[in-house]
């Protein structure tokens, strides 16, 4: 799956977000998964 084909990820802010995710992947995805889980349960 190549992210370069997606027009949304080719923007500069998406690039910064990608580098930000790469710098702290585990914590970010744990909080993201917890937020989605809690959001799905309560909302």
CHARMM-style PDB file with segment names, atoms N, HN, CA, C and O in Angstrom:
ATOM      1  N   UNK     1       0.847  -1.193   0.000  1.00  0.00      PROA
ATOM      2  CA  UNK     1       0.000   0.000   0.000  1.00  0.00      PROA
ATOM      3  C   UNK     1       0.881   1.241   0.000  1.00  0.00      PROA
ATOM      4  O   UNK     1       1.576   1.510   0.980  1.00  0.00      PROA
ATOM      5  N   UNK     2       0.859   1.988  -1.076  1.00  0.00      PROA
ATOM      6  HN  UNK     2       0.295   1.769  -1.873  1.00  0.00      PROA
ATOM      7  CA  UNK     2       1.721   3.164  -1.186  1.00  0.00      PROA
ATOM      8  C   UNK     2       0.945   4.420  -0.829  1.00  0.00      PROA
ATOM      9  O   UNK     2      -0.111   4.697  -1.398  1.00  0.00      PROA
ATOM     10  N   UNK     3       1.481   5.178   0.122  1.00  0.00      PROA
ATOM     11  HN  UNK     3       2.339   4.954   0.585  1.00  0.00      PROA
ATOM     12  CA  UNK     3       0.791   6.391   0.554  1.00  0.00      PROA
ATOM     13  C   UNK     3       1.035   7.564  -0.397  1.00  0.00      PROA
ATOM     14  O   UNK     3       0.367   8.595  -0.311  1.00  0.00      PROA
ATOM     15  N   UNK     4       1.988   7.395  -1.292  1.00  0.00      PROA
ATOM     16  HN  UNK     4       2.530   6.558  -1.362  1.00  0.00      PROA
ATOM     17  CA  UNK     4       2.277   8.478  -2.230  1.00  0.00      PROA
ATOM     18  C   UNK     4       1.167   8.642  -3.252  1.00  0.00      PROA
ATOM     19  O   UNK     4       1.021   9.721  -3.827  1.00  0.00      PROA
ATOM     20  N   UNK     5       0.381   7.601  -3.495  1.00  0.00      PROA
ATOM     21  HN  UNK     5       0.499   6.725  -3.028  1.00  0.00      PROA
ATOM     22  CA  UNK     5      -0.705   7.685  -4.465  1.00  0.00      PROA
ATOM     23  C   UNK     5      -1.901   8.456  -3.914  1.00  0.00      PROA
ATOM     24  O   UNK     5      -2.742   8.923  -4.682  1.00  0.00      PROA
ATOM     25  N   UNK     6      -1.983   8.592  -2.596  1.00  0.00      PROA
ATOM     26  HN  UNK     6      -1.299   8.212  -1.973  1.00  0.00      PROA
ATOM     27  CA  UNK     6      -3.096   9.298  -1.977  1.00  0.00      PROA
ATOM     28  C   UNK     6      -2.847  10.806  -2.036  1.00  0.00      PROA
ATOM     29  O   UNK     6      -1.829  11.270  -1.523  1.00  0.00      PROA
ATOM     30  N   UNK     7      -3.736  11.574  -2.637  1.00  0.00      PROA
ATOM     31  HN  UNK     7      -4.563  11.197  -3.054  1.00  0.00      PROA
ATOM     32  CA  UNK     7      -3.516  13.024  -2.763  1.00  0.00      PROA
ATOM     33  C   UNK     7      -3.513  13.733  -1.413  1.00  0.00      PROA
ATOM     34  O   UNK     7      -2.926  14.808  -1.290  1.00  0.00      PROA
ATOM     35  N   UNK     8      -4.153  13.156  -0.401  1.00  0.00      PROA
ATOM     36  HN  UNK     8      -4.630  12.283  -0.502  1.00  0.00      PROA
ATOM     37  CA  UNK     8      -4.214  13.824   0.893  1.00  0.00      PROA
ATOM     38  C   UNK     8      -2.906  13.725   1.657  1.00  0.00      PROA
ATOM     39  O   UNK     8      -2.565  14.625   2.425  1.00  0.00      PROA
ATOM     40  N   UNK     9      -2.168  12.634   1.454  1.00  0.00      PROA
ATOM     41  HN  UNK     9      -2.445  11.903   0.830  1.00  0.00      PROA
ATOM     42  CA  UNK     9      -0.919  12.463   2.187  1.00  0.00      PROA
ATOM     43  C   UNK     9       0.242  13.187   1.513  1.00  0.00      PROA
ATOM     44  O   UNK     9       1.338  13.250   2.071  1.00  0.00      PROA
ATOM     45  N   UNK    10       0.013  13.731   0.324  1.00  0.00      PROA
ATOM     46  HN  UNK    10      -0.877  13.679  -0.128  1.00  0.00      PROA
ATOM     47  CA  UNK    10       1.090  14.416  -0.379  1.00  0.00      PROA
ATOM     48  C   UNK    10       1.211  15.865   0.073  1.00  0.00      PROA
ATOM     49  O   UNK    10       2.137  16.564  -0.339  1.00  0.00      PROA
ATOM     50  N   UNK    11       0.288  16.324   0.916  1.00  0.00      PROA
ATOM     51  HN  UNK    11      -0.464  15.756   1.250  1.00  0.00      PROA
ATOM     52  CA  UNK    11       0.366  17.699   1.408  1.00  0.00      PROA
ATOM     53  C   UNK    11       1.419  17.818   2.495  1.00  0.00      PROA
ATOM     54  O   UNK    11       1.810  16.823   3.105  1.00  0.00      PROA
ATOM     55  N   UNK    12       1.878  19.042   2.736  1.00  0.00      PROA
ATOM     56  HN  UNK    12       1.561  19.851   2.241  1.00  0.00      PROA
ATOM     57  CA  UNK    12       2.966  19.236   3.684  1.00  0.00      PROA
ATOM     58  C   UNK    12       2.526  18.959   5.110  1.00  0.00      PROA
ATOM     59  O   UNK    12       3.304  18.421   5.897  1.00  0.00      PROA
ATOM     60  N   UNK    13       1.278  19.319   5.468  1.00  0.00      PROA
ATOM     61  HN  UNK    13       0.645  19.757   4.828  1.00  0.00      PROA
ATOM     62  CA  UNK    13       0.824  19.078   6.828  1.00  0.00      PROA
ATOM     63  C   UNK    13       0.703  17.584   7.099  1.00  0.00      PROA
ATOM     64  O   UNK    13       0.976  17.134   8.212  1.00  0.00      PROA
ATOM     65  N   UNK    14       0.302  16.817   6.102  1.00  0.00      PROA
ATOM     66  HN  UNK    14       0.080  17.182   5.198  1.00  0.00      PROA
ATOM     67  CA  UNK    14       0.226  15.362   6.256  1.00  0.00      PROA
ATOM     68  C   UNK    14       1.628  14.782   6.419  1.00  0.00      PROA
ATOM     69  O   UNK    14       1.818  13.808   7.147  1.00  0.00      PROA
ATOM     70  N   UNK    15       2.608  15.379   5.744  1.00  0.00      PROA
ATOM     71  HN  UNK    15       2.453  16.170   5.153  1.00  0.00      PROA
ATOM     72  CA  UNK    15       3.986  14.928   5.872  1.00  0.00      PROA
ATOM     73  C   UNK    15       4.511  15.174   7.275  1.00  0.00      PROA
ATOM     74  O   UNK    15       5.195  14.331   7.854  1.00  0.00      PROA
ATOM     75  N   UNK    16       4.181  16.342   7.813  1.00  0.00      PROA
ATOM     76  HN  UNK    16       3.624  17.027   7.343  1.00  0.00      PROA
ATOM     77  CA  UNK    16       4.592  16.641   9.181  1.00  0.00      PROA
ATOM     78  C   UNK    16       3.911  15.692  10.154  1.00  0.00      PROA
ATOM     79  O   UNK    16       4.530  15.231  11.113  1.00  0.00      PROA
ATOM     80  N   UNK    17       2.630  15.397   9.909  1.00  0.00      PROA
ATOM     81  HN  UNK    17       2.127  15.771   9.130  1.00  0.00      PROA
ATOM     82  CA  UNK    17       1.897  14.480  10.778  1.00  0.00      PROA
ATOM     83  C   UNK    17       2.490  13.081  10.693  1.00  0.00      PROA
ATOM     84  O   UNK    17       2.555  12.372  11.698  1.00  0.00      PROA
ATOM     85  N   UNK    18       2.919  12.681   9.511  1.00  0.00      PROA
ATOM     86  HN  UNK    18       2.866  13.256   8.694  1.00  0.00      PROA
ATOM     87  CA  UNK    18       3.534  11.371   9.342  1.00  0.00      PROA
ATOM     88  C   UNK    18       4.838  11.271  10.103  1.00  0.00      PROA
ATOM     89  O   UNK    18       5.114  10.254  10.739  1.00  0.00      PROA
ATOM     90  N   UNK    19       5.654  12.334  10.040  1.00  0.00      PROA
ATOM     91  HN  UNK    19       5.430  13.160   9.523  1.00  0.00      PROA
ATOM     92  CA  UNK    19       6.911  12.330  10.782  1.00  0.00      PROA
ATOM     93  C   UNK    19       6.651  12.380  12.279  1.00  0.00      PROA
ATOM     94  O   UNK    19       7.398  11.792  13.062  1.00  0.00      PROA
ATOM     95  N   UNK    20       5.583  13.089  12.684  1.00  0.00      PROA
ATOM     96  HN  UNK    20       4.977  13.566  12.048  1.00  0.00      PROA
ATOM     97  CA  UNK    20       5.228  13.151  14.103  1.00  0.00      PROA
ATOM     98  C   UNK    20       4.789  11.787  14.599  1.00  0.00      PROA
ATOM     99  O   UNK    20       5.131  11.389  15.712  1.00  0.00      PROA
ATOM    100  N   UNK    21       4.026  11.061  13.770  1.00  0.00      PROA
ATOM    101  HN  UNK    21       3.748  11.385  12.865  1.00  0.00      PROA
ATOM    102  CA  UNK    21       3.596   9.707  14.132  1.00  0.00      PROA
ATOM    103  C   UNK    21       4.787   8.778  14.220  1.00  0.00      PROA
ATOM    104  O   UNK    21       4.852   7.934  15.113  1.00  0.00      PROA
ATOM    105  N   UNK    22       5.734   8.924  13.300  1.00  0.00      PROA
ATOM    106  HN  UNK    22       5.681   9.611  12.574  1.00  0.00      PROA
ATOM    107  CA  UNK    22       6.894   8.033  13.278  1.00  0.00      PROA
ATOM    108  C   UNK    22       7.767   8.250  14.510  1.00  0.00      PROA
ATOM    109  O   UNK    22       8.435   7.325  14.972  1.00  0.00      PROA
ATOM    110  N   UNK    23       7.761   9.476  15.044  1.00  0.00      PROA
ATOM    111  HN  UNK    23       7.218  10.227  14.668  1.00  0.00      PROA
ATOM    112  CA  UNK    23       8.617   9.757  16.192  1.00  0.00      PROA
ATOM    113  C   UNK    23       8.039   9.174  17.471  1.00  0.00      PROA
ATOM    114  O   UNK    23       8.793   8.827  18.380  1.00  0.00      PROA
ATOM    115  N   UNK    24       6.717   9.059  17.560  1.00  0.00      PROA
ATOM    116  HN  UNK    24       6.105   9.341  16.821  1.00  0.00      PROA
ATOM    117  CA  UNK    24       6.095   8.489  18.766  1.00  0.00      PROA
ATOM    118  C   UNK    24       4.917   7.618  18.366  1.00  0.00      PROA
ATOM    119  O   UNK    24       3.759   7.965  18.598  1.00  0.00      PROA
ATOM    120  N   UNK    25       5.236   6.476  17.759  1.00  0.00      PROA
ATOM    121  HN  UNK    25       6.176   6.194  17.570  1.00  0.00      PROA
ATOM    122  CA  UNK    25       4.180   5.656  17.161  1.00  0.00      PROA
ATOM    123  C   UNK    25       3.363   4.912  18.216  1.00  0.00      PROA
ATOM    124  O   UNK    25       2.133   4.944  18.177  1.00  0.00      PROA
ATOM    125  N   UNK    26       4.038   4.237  19.166  1.00  0.00      PROA
ATOM    126  HN  UNK    26       5.037   4.211  19.198  1.00  0.00      PROA
ATOM    127  CA  UNK    26       3.340   3.353  20.099  1.00  0.00      PROA
ATOM    128  C   UNK    26       2.351   4.127  20.979  1.00  0.00      PROA
ATOM    129  O   UNK    26       1.184   3.753  21.089  1.00  0.00      PROA
ATOM    130  N   UNK    27       2.832   5.212  21.603  1.00  0.00      PROA
ATOM    131  HN  UNK    27       3.781   5.516  21.514  1.00  0.00      PROA
ATOM    132  CA  UNK    27       1.968   5.969  22.511  1.00  0.00      PROA
ATOM    133  C   UNK    27       0.801   6.576  21.752  1.00  0.00      PROA
ATOM    134  O   UNK    27      -0.337   6.557  22.220  1.00  0.00      PROA
ATOM    135  N   UNK    28       1.096   7.119  20.569  1.00  0.00      PROA
ATOM    136  HN  UNK    28       2.021   7.135  20.189  1.00  0.00      PROA
ATOM    137  CA  UNK    28       0.050   7.778  19.784  1.00  0.00      PROA
ATOM    138  C   UNK    28      -1.051   6.805  19.401  1.00  0.00      PROA
ATOM    139  O   UNK    28      -2.236   7.110  19.536  1.00  0.00      PROA
ATOM    140  N   UNK    29      -0.652   5.631  18.923  1.00  0.00      PROA
ATOM    141  HN  UNK    29       0.311   5.384  18.814  1.00  0.00      PROA
ATOM    142  CA  UNK    29      -1.669   4.674  18.476  1.00  0.00      PROA
ATOM    143  C   UNK    29      -2.415   4.060  19.655  1.00  0.00      PROA
ATOM    144  O   UNK    29      -3.574   3.672  19.510  1.00  0.00      PROA
ATOM    145  N   UNK    30      -1.768   3.963  20.830  1.00  0.00      PROA
ATOM    146  HN  UNK    30      -0.826   4.278  20.947  1.00  0.00      PROA
ATOM    147  CA  UNK    30      -2.483   3.453  21.996  1.00  0.00      PROA
ATOM    148  C   UNK    30      -3.560   4.439  22.427  1.00  0.00      PROA
ATOM    149  O   UNK    30      -4.689   4.043  22.718  1.00  0.00      PROA
ATOM    150  N   UNK    31      -3.212   5.728  22.467  1.00  0.00      PROA
ATOM    151  HN  UNK    31      -2.296   6.050  22.231  1.00  0.00      PROA
ATOM    152  CA  UNK    31      -4.206   6.740  22.822  1.00  0.00      PROA
ATOM    153  C   UNK    31      -5.290   6.832  21.763  1.00  0.00      PROA
ATOM    154  O   UNK    31      -6.464   7.015  22.083  1.00  0.00      PROA
ATOM    155  N   UNK    32      -4.897   6.704  20.498  1.00  0.00      PROA
ATOM    156  HN  UNK    32      -3.943   6.555  20.238  1.00  0.00      PROA
ATOM    157  CA  UNK    32      -5.864   6.761  19.396  1.00  0.00      PROA
ATOM    158  C   UNK    32      -6.843   5.598  19.479  1.00  0.00      PROA
ATOM    159  O   UNK    32      -8.050   5.780  19.318  1.00  0.00      PROA
ATOM    160  N   UNK    33      -6.317   4.402  19.732  1.00  0.00      PROA
ATOM    161  HN  UNK    33      -5.337   4.255  19.863  1.00  0.00      PROA
ATOM    162  CA  UNK    33      -7.175   3.222  19.840  1.00  0.00      PROA
ATOM    163  C   UNK    33      -8.096   3.339  21.055  1.00  0.00      PROA
ATOM    164  O   UNK    33      -9.269   2.972  20.985  1.00  0.00      PROA
ATOM    165  N   UNK    34      -7.565   3.848  22.163  1.00  0.00      PROA
ATOM    166  HN  UNK    34      -6.612   4.146  22.219  1.00  0.00      PROA
ATOM    167  CA  UNK    34      -8.388   4.018  23.367  1.00  0.00      PROA
ATOM    168  C   UNK    34      -9.490   5.043  23.113  1.00  0.00      PROA
ATOM    169  O   UNK    34     -10.625   4.857  23.550  1.00  0.00      PROA
ATOM    170  N   UNK    35      -9.157   6.128  22.405  1.00  0.00      PROA
ATOM    171  HN  UNK    35      -8.235   6.279  22.049  1.00  0.00      PROA
ATOM    172  CA  UNK    35     -10.150   7.155  22.096  1.00  0.00      PROA
ATOM    173  C   UNK    35     -11.246   6.619  21.194  1.00  0.00      PROA
ATOM    174  O   UNK    35     -12.425   6.905  21.405  1.00  0.00      PROA
ATOM    175  N   UNK    36     -10.864   5.845  20.194  1.00  0.00      PROA
ATOM    176  HN  UNK    36      -9.907   5.613  20.023  1.00  0.00      PROA
ATOM    177  CA  UNK    36     -11.859   5.262  19.289  1.00  0.00      PROA
ATOM    178  C   UNK    36     -12.737   4.267  20.034  1.00  0.00      PROA
ATOM    179  O   UNK    36     -13.948   4.207  19.822  1.00  0.00      PROA
ATOM    180  N   UNK    37     -12.109   3.484  20.913  1.00  0.00      PROA
ATOM    181  HN  UNK    37     -11.126   3.533  21.086  1.00  0.00      PROA
ATOM    182  CA  UNK    37     -12.859   2.484  21.681  1.00  0.00      PROA
ATOM    183  C   UNK    37     -13.855   3.165  22.613  1.00  0.00      PROA
ATOM    184  O   UNK    37     -15.029   2.797  22.655  1.00  0.00      PROA
ATOM    185  N   UNK    38     -13.377   4.163  23.364  1.00  0.00      PROA
ATOM    186  HN  UNK    38     -12.423   4.462  23.330  1.00  0.00      PROA
ATOM    187  CA  UNK    38     -14.274   4.867  24.289  1.00  0.00      PROA
ATOM    188  C   UNK    38     -15.334   5.642  23.531  1.00  0.00      PROA
ATOM    189  O   UNK    38     -16.491   5.688  23.951  1.00  0.00      PROA
ATOM    190  N   UNK    39     -14.950   6.253  22.412  1.00  0.00      PROA
ATOM    191  HN  UNK    39     -14.011   6.215  22.071  1.00  0.00      PROA
ATOM    192  CA  UNK    39     -15.919   6.981  21.602  1.00  0.00      PROA
ATOM    193  C   UNK    39     -16.985   6.057  21.042  1.00  0.00      PROA
ATOM    194  O   UNK    39     -18.157   6.428  20.975  1.00  0.00      PROA
ATOM    195  N   UNK    40     -16.590   4.859  20.640  1.00  0.00      PROA
ATOM    196  HN  UNK    40     -15.638   4.557  20.695  1.00  0.00      PROA
ATOM    197  CA  UNK    40     -17.553   3.903  20.099  1.00  0.00      PROA
ATOM    198  C   UNK    40     -18.489   3.376  21.177  1.00  0.00      PROA
ATOM    199  O   UNK    40     -19.648   3.058  20.911  1.00  0.00      PROA
ATOM    200  N   UNK    41     -17.964   3.288  22.407  1.00  0.00      PROA
ATOM    201  HN  UNK    41     -17.023   3.546  22.623  1.00  0.00      PROA
ATOM    202  CA  UNK    41     -18.795   2.760  23.491  1.00  0.00      PROA
ATOM    203  C   UNK    41     -19.810   3.795  23.983  1.00  0.00      PROA
ATOM    204  O   UNK    41     -20.978   3.471  24.195  1.00  0.00      PROA
ATOM    205  N   UNK    42     -19.364   5.029  24.162  1.00  0.00      PROA
ATOM    206  HN  UNK    42     -18.415   5.293  23.990  1.00  0.00      PROA
ATOM    207  CA  UNK    42     -20.207   6.035  24.809  1.00  0.00      PROA
ATOM    208  C   UNK    42     -20.934   6.944  23.826  1.00  0.00      PROA
ATOM    209  O   UNK    42     -21.948   7.547  24.177  1.00  0.00      PROA
ATOM    210  N   UNK    43     -20.425   7.051  22.591  1.00  0.00      PROA
ATOM    211  HN  UNK    43     -19.601   6.561  22.306  1.00  0.00      PROA
ATOM    212  CA  UNK    43     -21.094   7.895  21.590  1.00  0.00      PROA
ATOM    213  C   UNK    43     -21.493   7.072  20.429  1.00  0.00      PROA
ATOM    214  OT1 UNK    43     -22.071   7.591  19.474  1.00  0.00      PROA
TER     215      UNK     43
END
